[in-house]
Amino acid sequence: MKSVLIALALSAASLELMGMGDEVHQHDHSEESSVQQIYSASGKIKSISENGESVRIFHDPVPALKWPVMNMKFEFSESVTERSFTKEEAVRFDFIEKEGRYIIIKISK
């Protein structure tokens, strides 16, 4: 019995020396939580979808994404309530990329 206790004590001491003692290892996922990158751009409204949920904007370059001047579709986030724009109207907007879609989270004339 004494030899079993000595063996257990030595095993415990070895684990502790290796940093594997009684401490609980928890992984902090807060640093890994995806923080959405917000991009800003300006451009002109080229078209508005019939349901008002998206717009096509001819926008200036977006250096953060290495985008040149382009004409592309952006969807509106549900949080964007101001959607009364007209064709050829100049706008400034903030957007995010989500699952391959570009979503406007803020827009102003």
C-alpha positions as CSV (number, residue, x, y, z in Angstrom):
1,M,0.0,0.0,0.0
2,K,2.9,2.3,0.9
3,S,4.4,1.8,-2.6
4,V,1.1,2.7,-4.3
5,L,0.9,5.9,-2.3
6,I,4.4,6.8,-3.2
7,A,3.7,6.1,-6.9
8,L,0.6,8.3,-6.8
9,A,2.5,11.1,-5.1
10,L,5.2,10.9,-7.7
11,S,2.7,10.9,-10.5
12,A,0.9,13.9,-9.0
13,A,4.3,15.7,-8.6
14,S,5.2,14.9,-12.2
15,L,1.9,16.3,-13.5
16,E,2.3,19.4,-11.4
17,L,5.8,20.0,-12.7
18,M,4.4,19.6,-16.3
19,G,1.7,22.2,-15.5
20,M,-1.0,19.6,-15.5
21,G,-2.0,19.7,-11.8
22,D,-5.4,20.4,-10.4
23,E,-5.8,23.7,-12.2
24,V,-8.7,24.0,-14.6
25,H,-7.8,25.1,-18.1
26,Q,-10.5,27.1,-19.7
27,H,-10.1,28.6,-23.2
28,D,-11.2,32.2,-23.3
29,H,-13.2,32.5,-26.6
30,S,-13.7,36.3,-26.1
31,E,-10.6,37.0,-28.2
32,E,-11.8,34.7,-30.9
33,S,-15.3,36.1,-31.1
34,S,-15.7,37.5,-34.6
35,V,-15.6,41.2,-34.6
36,Q,-17.1,42.5,-37.8
37,Q,-14.9,44.8,-39.8
38,I,-16.8,47.9,-40.8
39,Y,-15.9,49.5,-44.1
40,S,-16.8,53.0,-45.3
41,A,-17.4,54.2,-48.8
42,S,-19.2,56.8,-50.8
43,G,-20.9,56.7,-54.2
44,K,-24.1,57.2,-56.2
45,I,-27.2,55.2,-56.0
46,K,-27.7,53.5,-59.4
47,S,-30.8,51.4,-58.7
48,I,-33.1,50.4,-55.8
49,S,-34.7,47.0,-55.6
50,E,-38.5,46.8,-55.8
51,N,-38.7,45.6,-52.2
52,G,-36.3,48.3,-51.0
53,E,-34.0,45.7,-49.4
54,S,-31.0,46.4,-51.5
55,V,-29.4,49.1,-53.7
56,R,-26.8,49.1,-56.5
57,I,-24.2,51.7,-55.8
58,F,-21.4,53.0,-58.1
59,H,-18.9,53.5,-55.3
60,D,-15.4,55.1,-54.9
61,P,-12.4,52.8,-54.2
62,V,-12.4,51.0,-50.8
63,P,-8.7,50.8,-49.9
64,A,-9.2,48.6,-46.9
65,L,-10.6,45.9,-49.3
66,K,-8.3,46.8,-52.2
67,W,-11.4,47.5,-54.3
68,P,-11.3,49.8,-57.2
69,V,-14.3,52.0,-58.3
70,M,-17.2,49.6,-58.8
71,N,-20.9,49.3,-59.4
72,M,-22.2,46.7,-57.0
73,K,-25.2,45.5,-55.0
74,F,-25.4,46.2,-51.3
75,E,-28.2,44.9,-49.0
76,F,-29.6,46.9,-46.1
77,S,-29.3,45.7,-42.5
78,E,-32.6,45.5,-40.7
79,S,-31.3,48.3,-38.5
80,V,-31.2,50.8,-41.4
81,T,-34.6,52.4,-41.4
82,E,-33.9,55.4,-43.7
83,R,-34.2,54.0,-47.2
84,S,-35.8,56.9,-49.1
85,F,-33.1,57.4,-51.7
86,T,-33.4,58.3,-55.4
87,K,-31.4,57.2,-58.4
88,E,-28.2,59.2,-58.9
89,E,-28.3,60.5,-55.3
90,A,-24.8,60.7,-53.6
91,V,-24.5,58.7,-50.4
92,R,-21.9,57.9,-47.8
93,F,-22.3,54.5,-46.2
94,D,-20.7,51.9,-43.8
95,F,-21.0,48.3,-44.5
96,I,-19.9,44.8,-43.4
97,E,-19.2,41.6,-45.2
98,K,-21.3,38.6,-44.1
99,E,-21.3,35.2,-45.8
100,G,-20.3,36.8,-49.1
101,R,-22.9,39.5,-49.0
102,Y,-22.2,43.2,-48.4
103,I,-24.6,44.7,-45.9
104,I,-25.1,48.5,-45.3
105,I,-25.3,49.2,-41.6
106,K,-25.4,53.0,-41.9
107,I,-26.1,55.3,-44.8
108,S,-26.6,59.1,-45.3
109,K,-27.2,61.5,-48.1
